[in-house]
Structure formats: structure tokens, C-alpha cells
Amino acid sequence: MDNPFEELLTRLDRIEEKISNLNAPPTATLPPEIINRDELRIRLGGVSEPTIISLEKRGLIPSLRIGSSVRYNWSQVLQALETRNNNKKSNTYASNL
């Protein structure tokens, strides 16, 4: 017969693993926050509508066209602007070398 303590330790390990999985943070993601052009203008600190249209046409911010309406995924817009800003900083640094 096997050592009964080994069997208990194995069971305890399985129980601990299940408990730790219960305490793990949820992996569900939030749905994207889709906003219109007016809301985007407000969130960007009052940027003019022509500026937003220009950024959109030059491909600097992503947009969604739904019929004649234009919508924006807020997190993608932020990411695009941060990437653009980081690229500008690194280009400025490289040109100063």
C-alpha cells in the first residue's frame, strides 16, 4: 500500500491549485468604447473638427465608417496618438545626434 501521506499531499496540491485559480484576476476584456466625432473632440481637449478629419484622412487615427456616420474606438485612437508621439520623440532625438 502507498504512503497515505503522499496521497494527502497530492490532494492538497490539487486543492491549492484550484483555489489559486479562483483567486486569479478575470481574463475578460471590456468591450471597445466607440465614440462619435464630437465626443472625440471633447476628449482631445477641444481639437477642431477639421483637425480630426485631417488626422483621420492621413491615417494617423483609426476610424469606423457606418453609413455616413464616423465613429472612433477610443482605445485605438489613444494608442495611435501615443505611438505617433513616441515616434516624433525618437526622430527628434535621432536628428540631434
C-alpha positions in Angstrom: 0.0 0.0 0.0 1.2 3.5 -0.9 2.1 6.0 1.8 -1.2 7.7 2.8 0.6 11.0 3.5 1.7 11.2 -0.2 -1.9 10.8 -1.3 -3.0 13.5 1.1 -0.2 15.8 -0.1 -1.2 15.2 -3.8 -4.8 16.0 -3.0 -3.8 19.1 -1.0 -1.7 20.3 -4.0 -4.7 19.9 -6.3 -6.9 21.8 -3.9 -4.4 24.6 -3.6 -4.1 24.9 -7.4 -7.9 25.1 -7.7 -8.1 27.8 -5.0 -5.3 29.8 -6.7 -7.2 29.6 -10.0 -10.3 31.0 -8.2 -8.3 34.0 -6.9 -6.8 34.7 -10.4 -7.9 38.0 -11.9 -10.6 37.7 -14.5 -9.4 37.5 -18.1 -12.4 39.0 -19.7 -11.8 42.2 -21.6 -14.0 45.3 -21.7 -15.9 46.0 -24.9 -14.5 48.7 -27.0 -15.6 52.2 -26.3 -17.0 53.6 -29.6 -17.5 57.3 -29.7 -18.6 59.9 -32.2 -16.5 62.8 -33.6 -18.0 65.4 -31.1 -17.0 63.2 -28.1 -13.6 62.7 -29.6 -13.1 66.4 -29.9 -14.1 66.8 -26.2 -11.7 64.1 -25.1 -8.9 65.5 -27.0 -9.2 68.9 -25.3 -11.3 70.7 -27.8 -9.4 69.9 -31.0 -11.2 71.3 -34.0 -13.3 69.1 -36.3 -11.1 69.9 -39.4 -8.0 68.8 -37.4 -9.7 65.5 -36.5 -10.8 65.0 -40.1 -7.2 65.7 -41.3 -5.8 63.2 -38.8 -8.3 60.6 -40.0 -7.6 61.2 -43.7 -3.9 61.0 -43.2 -4.3 57.7 -41.4 -3.0 59.0 -38.1 -6.1 58.0 -36.2 -8.3 55.0 -37.0 -12.0 55.5 -37.7 -15.0 53.4 -38.4 -17.5 54.3 -41.1 -21.1 53.2 -40.6 -23.1 54.5 -43.5 -22.5 58.3 -43.5 -21.5 58.3 -39.8 -18.0 58.2 -38.5 -17.1 56.5 -35.2 -13.9 56.0 -33.3 -12.6 53.3 -31.0 -11.3 55.4 -28.1 -8.5 53.0 -27.0 -7.3 52.6 -30.6 -7.2 56.4 -31.1 -5.2 56.8 -27.8 -2.8 54.1 -28.9 -2.3 55.6 -32.4 -1.6 59.1 -30.9 0.8 57.7 -28.3 2.6 55.8 -31.0 2.8 58.9 -33.2 4.1 61.0 -30.2 6.7 58.4 -29.3 7.9 58.2 -33.0 8.2 62.0 -33.0 10.3 62.0 -29.8 12.6 59.3 -31.1 13.0 61.0 -34.5 13.9 64.3 -32.7 16.4 62.5 -30.6 18.0 60.8 -33.6 18.2 64.1 -35.5 20.0 65.7 -32.6 22.8 63.1 -32.6 
